[in-house]
Amino acid sequence: MNSERTLIAVMVVVAILAAIPQLPFSSWSIVLVVLGLIAGGIGQLGDTTERTIFYVLAIALPEFSDSLSVVPTVGPWLNQVLDHLSTSIQGMAVAIFARALYGRLMPASK
């Protein structure tokens, strides 16, 4: 398993842990953003389509997950998990954008 897949698996686990209200840790969002920044920084997303998917997902996932709140019993919990996961995806999108911008600004090494 490569490091990018491992980081994404850790992001999912942390998003699930962050949705558990009995865990007394107040900085889940910071952990999720840092994991997302690292995953986006080391990821190999050279294709414009893949980068665009992350940008759209970073915007749309919180909106889509809000509709799960109407599902009885598990809906609010799933909404929280997806909201926390979208925090990591937003961090990934920022890192992907920064890498793409850096690639455009800096001259290519030959």
Beta strands, then each sheet from edge to edge (+ up, - down):
end
